[in-house]
């Protein structure tokens, strides 16, 4: 079977058109993949620079952390156990003019770098002593915070408030942290 020149030209043109379309589709896909990879590389490069900047600031942050821990160690007494927290709460309550009727230590929560020493207390007081007690807790140099506070007036004397409070004190762990 012989192929005349017209058929040969059509075959060549068909092959060229198919090759051109295939090259265009494949080339476009390849170009889009390249652009996506370039964008991703750029974002990762910026992220890497941010990480390097953060790592470069480590000595500065370590120095600030050490200064803060020294200041904290000097300004506040460290709680060793829940009984120390209860003593401090007793002191603050006596200064504020309230008498704690019930106190209950809660389980200690050990975290990575610190421990939480929670305590639950019940007392009755007027509004002014209660506010003085809460202000004393808030302004204490120790790391103590009120987690829950329930207040209800007494039925026979509405001026007296029944209070149940949950206080958490934070204390650093005594073991040295790894460098």
N, CA and C of each residue as an Amber inpcrd file, in Angstrom:
protein
   537
   0.8350000  -1.1520000   0.0000000   0.0000000   0.0000000   0.0000000
   0.8890000   1.2270000   0.0000000   0.6050000   2.0600000  -0.9070000
   1.4140000   3.2510000  -1.0550000   0.6590000   4.4390000  -0.4820000
   1.4290000   5.3280000   0.0880000   0.8580000   6.5330000   0.6740000
   1.2310000   7.6820000  -0.2310000   0.2070000   8.3730000  -0.6720000
   0.5010000   9.4980000  -1.5410000   0.9250000  10.7040000  -0.7110000
   1.3480000  11.7290000  -1.3510000   1.9020000  12.8940000  -0.6520000
   0.8190000  13.6250000   0.1550000  -0.3920000  13.6480000  -0.3500000
  -1.4830000  14.3110000   0.3900000  -1.7440000  13.5860000   1.7100000
  -1.8090000  12.2730000   1.7000000  -2.0380000  11.4890000   2.9140000
  -0.8570000  11.6460000   3.8760000   0.3640000  11.6500000   3.3020000
   1.5450000  11.8270000   4.1270000   1.4940000  13.1900000   4.8200000
   1.1030000  14.2250000   4.1240000   0.9880000  15.5640000   4.6940000
  -0.0650000  15.5800000   5.8070000  -1.1910000  14.9320000   5.5730000
  -2.2400000  14.8730000   6.6090000  -1.7550000  14.1290000   7.8560000
  -1.0340000  13.0280000   7.6600000  -0.5040000  12.2640000   8.7940000
   0.4960000  13.1170000   9.5690000   1.3800000  13.7770000   8.8260000
   2.3840000  14.6240000   9.4880000   1.7050000  15.7560000  10.2440000
   0.7360000  16.4160000   9.6280000   0.0090000  17.5050000  10.2990000
  -0.7550000  16.9930000  11.5200000  -1.3830000  15.8220000  11.3770000
  -2.1190000  15.2500000  12.5230000  -1.1580000  14.9500000  13.6650000
  -0.0320000  14.3410000  13.3400000   0.9680000  14.0400000  14.3760000
   1.4730000  15.3310000  15.0060000   1.7440000  16.3520000  14.2160000
   2.2190000  17.6310000  14.7550000   1.1730000  18.2930000  15.6490000
  -0.1010000  18.2730000  15.2050000  -1.1660000  18.8770000  16.0190000
  -1.3250000  18.1250000  17.3380000  -1.3320000  16.7850000  17.2830000
  -1.4500000  15.9780000  18.5120000  -0.2440000  16.2330000  19.4130000
   0.9490000  16.2870000  18.8220000   2.1540000  16.5550000  19.6080000
   2.0990000  17.9510000  20.2190000   1.6390000  18.9330000  19.4250000
   1.5320000  20.2980000  19.9420000   0.5260000  20.3760000  21.0980000
  -0.6400000  19.7700000  20.9170000  -1.6650000  19.7900000  21.9780000
  -1.1500000  19.0460000  23.2030000  -0.5280000  17.8850000  23.0090000
   0.0310000  17.1140000  24.1320000   1.1070000  17.8990000  24.8550000
   1.9800000  18.5480000  24.0970000   3.0380000  19.3580000  24.7080000
   2.4410000  20.5360000  25.4770000   1.4100000  21.1630000  24.8920000
   0.7800000  22.3010000  25.5640000   0.1340000  21.8670000  26.8750000
  -0.6410000  20.7790000  26.8510000  -1.3120000  20.2950000  28.0730000
  -0.2800000  19.8570000  29.1010000   0.6770000  19.0320000  28.6920000
   1.6960000  18.5630000  29.6230000   2.5620000  19.7180000  30.1230000
   2.8990000  20.6440000  29.2260000   3.7180000  21.7980000  29.6100000
   2.9880000  22.6990000  30.5870000   1.6880000  22.9000000  30.3570000
   0.8960000  23.7200000  31.2780000   0.8360000  23.0680000  32.6540000
   0.5970000  21.7450000  32.6570000   0.5600000  21.0270000  33.9360000
   1.9150000  21.1230000  34.6370000   2.9840000  20.9640000  33.8960000
   4.3240000  21.0470000  34.4490000   4.6100000  22.4500000  34.9790000
   4.1960000  23.4820000  34.2460000   4.3950000  24.8610000  34.6710000
   3.6060000  25.1470000  35.9520000   2.3560000  24.6900000  36.0290000
   1.5480000  24.8900000  37.2330000   2.1760000  24.1770000  38.4360000
   2.6690000  22.9770000  38.2170000   3.3490000  22.2460000  39.2980000
   4.5810000  23.0120000  39.7700000   5.3280000  23.5480000  38.8320000
   6.5300000  24.3240000  39.1630000   6.1600000  25.5620000  39.9730000
   5.1190000  26.2790000  39.5520000   4.6860000  27.4810000  40.2690000
   4.2440000  27.1280000  41.6910000   3.4790000  26.0340000  41.8380000
   3.0400000  25.6010000  43.1710000   4.2180000  25.2530000  44.0650000
   5.1970000  24.5440000  43.5030000   6.3860000  24.1730000  44.2730000
   7.1820000  25.4170000  44.6580000   7.2530000  26.3860000  43.7460000
   7.9770000  27.6290000  44.0280000   7.3000000  28.4200000  45.1570000
   5.9610000  28.5000000  45.1120000   5.2320000  29.1980000  46.1830000
   5.4300000  28.4980000  47.5170000   5.3300000  27.1730000  47.5060000
   5.4950000  26.3980000  48.7400000   6.9030000  26.5670000  49.2980000
   7.8970000  26.5440000  48.4260000   9.2820000  26.7410000  48.8580000
   9.4700000  28.1320000  49.4600000   8.8370000  29.1320000  48.8490000
   8.9300000  30.4940000  49.3830000   8.3100000  30.6010000  50.7650000
   7.1310000  29.9970000  50.9370000   6.4740000  30.0290000  52.2520000
   7.3130000  29.2940000  53.2910000   7.8610000  28.1490000  52.9120000
   8.6920000  27.4040000  53.8500000   9.9770000  28.1580000  54.1810000
  10.5090000  28.8840000  53.2080000  11.6960000  29.7030000  53.4660000
  11.3940000  30.8070000  54.4700000  10.2340000  31.4710000  54.3060000
   9.8480000  32.5100000  55.2760000   9.6080000  31.9070000  56.6600000
   8.9870000  30.7400000  56.6980000   8.7590000  30.0540000  57.9680000
  10.0840000  29.6840000  58.6250000  11.0310000  29.2220000  57.8190000
  12.3540000  28.8700000  58.3400000  13.0550000  30.1040000  58.9080000
  12.9540000  31.2320000  58.2160000  13.5570000  32.4690000  58.7250000
  12.9210000  32.8740000  60.0550000  11.6060000  32.7230000  60.1610000
  10.9240000  33.0180000  61.4220000  11.4060000  32.1130000  62.5450000
  11.5920000  30.8470000  62.2360000  12.0910000  29.9100000  63.2430000
  13.5090000  30.2630000  63.6630000  14.3280000  30.6280000  62.6820000
  15.7100000  31.0200000  63.0140000  15.7290000  32.2750000  63.8720000
  14.8330000  33.2200000  63.5830000  14.7510000  34.4360000  64.4000000
  14.3170000  34.0990000  65.8180000  13.3740000  33.1790000  65.9450000
  12.9270000  32.7550000  67.2750000  14.0560000  32.0720000  68.0330000
  14.7800000  31.2000000  67.3620000  15.9030000  30.5010000  67.9960000
  16.9820000  31.5060000  68.3910000  17.1940000  32.5220000  67.5700000
  18.2180000  33.5310000  67.8810000  17.8430000  34.3300000  69.1340000
  16.5380000  34.4500000  69.4190000  16.1070000  35.1980000  70.6050000
  16.1060000  34.3620000  71.8740000  16.4280000  33.0750000  71.7770000
  16.4170000  32.1900000  72.9440000  17.2720000  32.7110000  74.1010000
  18.5180000  33.1360000  73.8730000  19.3180000  33.6270000  75.0130000
  18.6660000  34.8290000  75.7090000  18.0940000  35.7390000  74.9280000
  17.4250000  36.9090000  75.5140000  16.2370000  36.4680000  76.3610000
  15.4350000  35.5490000  75.8350000  14.2650000  35.0700000  76.5840000
  14.6890000  34.2840000  77.8220000  15.7640000  33.5220000  77.7090000
  16.2610000  32.7640000  78.8660000  16.7020000  33.7220000  79.9610000
  17.3710000  34.8130000  79.5800000  17.8060000  35.8040000  80.5590000
  16.5990000  36.4530000  81.2350000  15.5830000  36.8170000  80.4540000
  14.3680000  37.3950000  81.0370000  13.6740000  36.4030000  81.9620000
  13.6200000  35.1460000  81.5520000  13.0030000  34.1160000  82.3850000
  13.7570000  33.9720000  83.7010000  15.0830000  33.9430000  83.6410000
  15.8810000  33.8120000  84.8580000  15.6770000  35.0110000  85.7790000
  15.6200000  36.2290000  85.2050000  15.3790000  37.4210000  86.0190000
  14.0130000  37.3590000  86.6910000  12.9940000  36.9670000  85.9330000
  11.6520000  36.8660000  86.5080000  11.5830000  35.8050000  87.5950000
  12.2260000  34.6750000  87.3670000  12.1770000  33.6310000  88.3940000
  12.9380000  34.0640000  89.6440000  14.0200000  34.8350000  89.4840000
  14.7270000  35.3480000  90.6550000  13.8600000  36.3480000  91.4100000
  13.2110000  37.2620000  90.6600000  12.3260000  38.2290000  91.3040000
  11.1730000  37.5450000  92.0030000  10.6150000  36.5360000  91.3660000
   9.5050000  35.8110000  91.9570000   9.9600000  35.0780000  93.2030000
  11.1380000  34.4900000  93.1460000  11.6690000  33.7810000  94.3040000
  11.9160000  34.7030000  95.4800000  12.2890000  35.9500000  95.2110000
  12.5510000  36.9050000  96.2850000  11.2670000  37.5210000  96.8300000
  10.3040000  37.7930000  95.9290000   9.1090000  38.5180000  96.3510000
   8.0530000  37.6300000  96.9810000   8.0500000  36.3750000  96.7000000
   6.9920000  35.5040000  97.1980000   7.5830000  34.2880000  97.8810000
   6.9270000  33.9090000  98.9440000   7.3460000  32.6800000  99.5840000
   6.8670000  31.5170000  98.7410000   7.6790000  30.5130000  98.6680000
   7.3180000  29.3460000  97.8640000   6.4990000  28.3920000  98.7240000
   5.4130000  27.9040000  98.1540000   4.6000000  26.9080000  98.8280000
   5.2020000  25.5450000  98.5700000   5.4140000  24.7900000  99.6080000
   5.9300000  23.4310000  99.4600000   4.7870000  22.4300000  99.3900000
   3.7290000  22.6970000 100.1470000   2.6020000  21.7800000 100.1860000
   1.3230000  22.5600000 100.4540000   0.2220000  21.8550000 100.4280000
  -1.0870000  22.4950000 100.5520000  -1.2620000  23.1540000 101.9200000
  -0.6390000  22.6200000 102.9540000  -0.7690000  23.2210000 104.2870000
  -0.1850000  24.6340000 104.3190000   0.8630000  24.8940000 103.5230000
   1.4200000  26.2470000 103.4370000   0.3980000  27.2040000 102.8250000
  -0.3290000  26.7340000 101.8230000  -1.3700000  27.5560000 101.1980000
  -2.4670000  27.8440000 102.2160000  -2.8640000  26.8200000 102.9710000
  -3.9100000  27.0040000 103.9910000  -3.4760000  28.0230000 105.0510000
  -2.1960000  27.9770000 105.4530000  -1.6920000  28.9550000 106.4330000
  -1.7800000  30.3710000 105.8820000  -1.3670000  30.5410000 104.6360000
  -1.4010000  31.8690000 104.0200000  -2.8370000  32.3670000 103.9050000
  -3.7630000  31.4950000 103.5400000  -5.1740000  31.8860000 103.4570000
  -5.6980000  32.2610000 104.8370000  -5.3000000  31.5230000 105.8550000
  -5.7030000  31.8610000 107.2370000  -5.2020000  33.2560000 107.6270000
  -3.9490000  33.5580000 107.2810000  -3.3970000  34.8860000 107.5930000
  -4.2010000  35.9870000 106.9040000  -4.4870000  35.7870000 105.6200000
  -5.2400000  36.7930000 104.8620000  -6.6660000  36.9290000 105.3860000
  -7.2560000  35.8260000 105.7700000  -8.6290000  35.8960000 106.2790000
  -8.6610000  36.6160000 107.6260000  -7.6640000  36.3910000 108.4690000
  -7.6120000  37.0770000 109.7620000  -7.4130000  38.5790000 109.5630000
  -6.5680000  38.9650000 108.6130000  -6.3540000  40.3840000 108.3360000
  -7.6030000  41.0370000 107.7510000  -8.3770000  40.2580000 106.9970000
  -9.5750000  40.8000000 106.3470000 -10.7720000  40.8330000 107.2840000
 -10.7210000  40.0830000 108.3540000 -11.8280000  40.0790000 109.3070000
 -12.8620000  38.9970000 109.0470000 -12.4670000  37.9320000 108.3740000
 -13.3950000  36.8260000 108.1820000 -12.8390000  35.5870000 108.8780000
 -13.7500000  34.7000000 109.2430000 -13.3480000  33.4670000 109.9080000
 -13.7730000  32.3030000 109.0120000 -12.8070000  31.5070000 108.6460000
 -13.0760000  30.3790000 107.7590000 -13.6230000  29.2340000 108.6030000
 -14.7960000  28.7380000 108.2070000 -15.4440000  27.6670000 108.9760000
 -15.0370000  26.2760000 108.4960000 -14.7440000  26.1290000 107.2260000
 -14.3410000  24.8200000 106.7000000 -13.2810000  25.0110000 105.6270000
 -12.3060000  24.1290000 105.6470000 -11.2560000  24.1560000 104.6340000
 -11.0010000  22.7370000 104.1860000 -10.7920000  22.6030000 102.8880000
 -10.6150000  21.2600000 102.3250000  -9.5310000  21.3100000 101.2570000
  -8.4000000  20.6400000 101.5090000  -7.3780000  20.5730000 100.4570000
  -7.8420000  19.6350000  99.3420000  -7.6000000  20.0360000  98.1310000
  -7.9440000  19.2250000  96.9550000  -6.6840000  18.5590000  96.4260000
  -6.8110000  17.5610000  95.5630000  -5.6080000  16.8680000  95.0450000
  -4.6730000  17.8110000  94.2820000  -3.4010000  17.6120000  94.4990000
  -2.3670000  18.4140000  93.8480000  -2.2730000  18.0100000  92.3770000
  -2.1740000  19.0160000  91.4930000  -2.0180000  18.7650000  90.0590000
  -0.5790000  19.0480000  89.6640000   0.1440000  18.0020000  89.2740000
   1.5260000  18.1800000  88.8190000   1.5340000  18.4970000  87.3370000
   2.1560000  19.6020000  86.9750000   2.3210000  19.9930000  85.5720000
   3.7950000  19.8240000  85.2120000   4.1680000  20.2310000  84.0110000
   5.5550000  20.0570000  83.5750000   6.5400000  20.8360000  84.4400000
   6.2900000  22.1450000  84.5900000   7.2480000  23.0050000  85.2970000
   6.7410000  23.5190000  86.6330000   5.4950000  23.2620000  86.9630000
   4.9290000  23.7790000  88.2080000   3.8980000  22.8060000  88.7650000
   3.4610000  23.1060000  89.9840000   2.4000000  22.3160000  90.6180000
   1.2740000  23.2500000  91.0170000   0.0430000  22.7620000  90.9170000
  -1.1270000  23.4960000  91.3780000  -1.5430000  22.9100000  92.7230000
  -1.7120000  23.7970000  93.7010000  -2.1440000  23.3710000  95.0280000
  -3.5320000  23.9690000  95.2890000  -4.6060000  23.2390000  94.9660000
  -5.9500000  23.7840000  95.1480000  -6.4820000  23.5650000  96.5580000
  -7.2810000  24.5290000  97.0150000  -7.8880000  24.4970000  98.3420000
  -9.3130000  25.0050000  98.2090000 -10.2230000  24.4020000  98.9650000
 -11.6080000  24.8600000  98.9740000 -11.9390000  25.2920000 100.3940000
 -12.5400000  26.4720000 100.5400000 -12.8660000  27.0200000 101.8590000
 -14.3160000  27.4970000 101.8840000 -14.8990000  27.4580000 103.0810000
 -16.2450000  27.9950000 103.2940000 -16.1760000  28.9630000 104.4630000
 -16.9180000  30.0630000 104.3470000 -16.9610000  31.0390000 105.4310000
 -18.1920000  31.9100000 105.2740000 -18.4970000  32.6530000 106.3340000
 -19.5770000  33.6310000 106.3110000 -18.9600000  34.9760000 106.6430000
 -19.3830000  36.0000000 105.9210000 -18.8070000  37.3290000 106.1360000
 -19.7420000  38.3730000 105.5710000 -19.4920000  39.5950000 105.9850000
 -20.1890000  40.7290000 105.3960000 -19.5360000  41.0820000 104.0660000
 -20.1240000  42.0260000 103.3860000 -19.6180000  42.4010000 102.0660000
 -18.2180000  43.0090000 102.1410000 -17.9950000  43.9260000 103.0870000
 -16.6780000  44.5810000 103.1800000 -15.5490000  43.6060000 103.5050000
 -15.6950000  42.7380000 104.5260000 -14.6120000  41.7690000 104.7730000
 -14.3720000  40.8330000 103.5940000 -15.4460000  40.4530000 102.8980000
 -15.2920000  39.5880000 101.7310000 -14.4740000  40.2890000 100.6500000
 -14.7870000  41.5450000 100.3880000 -14.0470000  42.3020000  99.3750000
 -12.5860000  42.4710000  99.7930000 -12.3360000  42.7640000 101.0820000
 -10.9510000  42.8900000 101.5580000 -10.1860000  41.5800000 101.3740000
 -10.8510000  40.4560000 101.6550000 -10.2150000  39.1520000 101.5020000
  -9.8770000  38.8800000 100.0360000 -10.8150000  39.1630000  99.1440000
 -10.5730000  38.9360000  97.7140000  -9.4630000  39.8400000  97.1870000
  -9.4330000  41.0780000  97.6580000  -8.3580000  41.9930000  97.2480000
  -7.0150000  41.5070000  97.7840000  -7.0000000  41.0050000  99.0160000
  -5.7540000  40.4670000  99.5820000  -5.2640000  39.2710000  98.7700000
  -6.1920000  38.4200000  98.3370000  -5.7980000  37.2900000  97.4890000
  -5.2270000  37.7730000  96.1650000  -5.9060000  38.7450000  95.5820000
  -5.5040000  39.2450000  94.2590000  -4.1490000  39.9560000  94.3160000
  -3.9260000  40.7380000  95.3610000  -2.6940000  41.5330000  95.4380000
  -1.5600000  40.7970000  96.1380000  -1.7930000  39.5670000  96.5250000
  -0.7570000  38.7800000  97.1770000   0.4080000  38.5700000  96.2190000
   1.6220000  38.5820000  96.7490000   2.8080000  38.3510000  95.9160000
   2.8930000  36.8920000  95.4830000   2.1670000  36.0300000  96.1710000
   2.1530000  34.6100000  95.8100000   1.2830000  34.4090000  94.5820000
   1.5360000  33.3410000  93.8890000   0.7540000  33.0300000  92.6940000
  -0.5080000  32.2760000  93.1110000  -1.5020000  33.0350000  93.5770000
  -2.7610000  32.4560000  94.0060000  -3.8810000  33.0880000  93.1980000
  -4.8800000  32.2740000  92.8220000  -6.0120000  32.8070000  92.0770000
  -7.2870000  32.1160000  92.5310000  -8.3810000  32.8430000  92.3980000
  -9.6950000  32.3120000  92.7440000 -10.2310000  31.5950000  91.5080000
 -10.5140000  30.3150000  91.6340000 -11.0330000  29.5270000  90.5190000
 -12.5560000  29.4990000  90.5170000 -13.1480000  29.4010000  91.6940000
 -14.6070000  29.3960000  91.8210000 -14.9790000  30.1970000  93.0470000
 -16.1080000  30.8870000  92.9420000 -16.6190000  31.6560000  94.0770000
 -18.1380000  31.5920000  94.0300000 -18.7250000  31.0180000  95.0690000
 -20.1920000  30.9610000  95.1810000 -20.5890000  31.7750000  96.4020000
 -21.4920000  32.7170000  96.2010000 -21.9470000  33.6000000  97.2770000
 -23.4600000  33.5320000  97.3360000 -23.9750000  33.3860000  98.5490000
 -25.4290000  33.3940000  98.7600000 -25.7070000  34.0480000 100.1030000
 -26.7560000  34.8500000 100.2200000 -27.0840000  35.4700000 101.5100000
 -27.6710000  34.4350000 102.4690000 -27.4190000  34.6540000 103.7540000
 -28.0530000  33.7950000 104.7560000 -29.5320000  34.1180000 104.8050000
 -30.3500000  33.1150000 105.0570000 -31.7960000  33.3350000 105.0650000
 -32.2440000  34.1800000 106.2540000 -31.6350000  33.9490000 107.4220000
 -32.0550000  34.7140000 108.6020000 -31.4230000  36.1030000 108.6640000
 -30.2400000  36.2990000 108.0780000 -29.5580000  37.6070000 108.0520000
 -29.0380000  37.8630000 106.6420000 -29.7810000  38.5800000 105.8130000
 -29.3330000  38.8070000 104.4350000 -28.0390000  39.6150000 104.3180000
 -27.6520000  40.3580000 105.3510000 -26.4110000  41.1420000 105.2900000
 -25.1810000  40.2470000 105.3980000 -25.3540000  39.0370000 105.9220000
 -24.2460000  38.0750000 106.0350000 -24.2770000  37.1670000 104.8020000
 -23.1330000  37.0040000 104.1960000 -23.0280000  36.2020000 102.9780000
 -22.3330000  34.8800000 103.2680000 -22.8940000  33.8060000 102.7470000
 -22.2460000  32.4930000 102.8150000 -21.3900000  32.3530000 101.5620000
 -20.1530000  32.0100000 101.7470000 -19.2290000  31.9430000 100.6120000
 -18.5300000  30.5920000 100.5770000 -18.4230000  30.0700000  99.3870000
 -17.5950000  28.8980000  99.1190000 -16.6270000  29.3160000  98.0170000
 -15.3460000  29.1210000  98.2900000 -14.3320000  29.6050000  97.3610000
 -13.3230000  28.4970000  97.0900000 -12.8820000  28.4210000  95.8520000
 -11.8240000  27.4870000  95.4870000 -10.6290000  28.3150000  95.0190000
  -9.5100000  28.1170000  95.6840000  -8.2910000  28.8850000  95.4190000
  -7.2190000  27.9140000  94.9360000  -6.4720000  28.3430000  93.9170000
  -5.3390000  27.5550000  93.4240000  -4.0740000  28.3740000  93.5710000
  -3.0900000  27.7500000  94.1800000  -1.7760000  28.3700000  94.3050000
  -0.8130000  27.6220000  93.3890000   0.0410000  28.3620000  92.7230000
   1.0430000  27.7610000  91.8450000   2.3980000  27.8010000  92.5360000
   3.1350000  26.7490000  92.3750000   4.4770000  26.7050000  92.9250000
   5.3810000  25.9850000  91.9370000   6.6090000  26.4240000  91.8580000
   7.5670000  25.7800000  90.9630000   7.9910000  24.4440000  91.5300000
   8.3780000  23.5700000  90.6400000   8.8890000  22.2840000  91.1030000
  10.2970000  22.4880000  91.6320000  10.6570000  21.7330000  92.6420000
  11.9500000  21.9310000  93.2930000  13.1010000  21.3690000  92.4780000
  12.8290000  20.4290000  91.5620000  13.9060000  19.8540000  90.7930000
  14.4050000  20.8350000  89.7230000  15.6620000  20.7040000  89.3460000
  16.2560000  21.5680000  88.3330000  15.7090000  21.1930000  86.9650000
  15.4520000  22.2040000  86.1390000  14.9740000  21.9330000  84.7940000
  16.1670000  21.6520000  83.8930000  15.9830000  20.8250000  82.8620000
  17.1030000  20.5200000  81.9610000  17.4940000  21.7210000  81.1260000
  18.7970000  21.8440000  80.8570000  19.2800000  22.9870000  80.0540000
  19.3230000  22.6450000  78.6030000
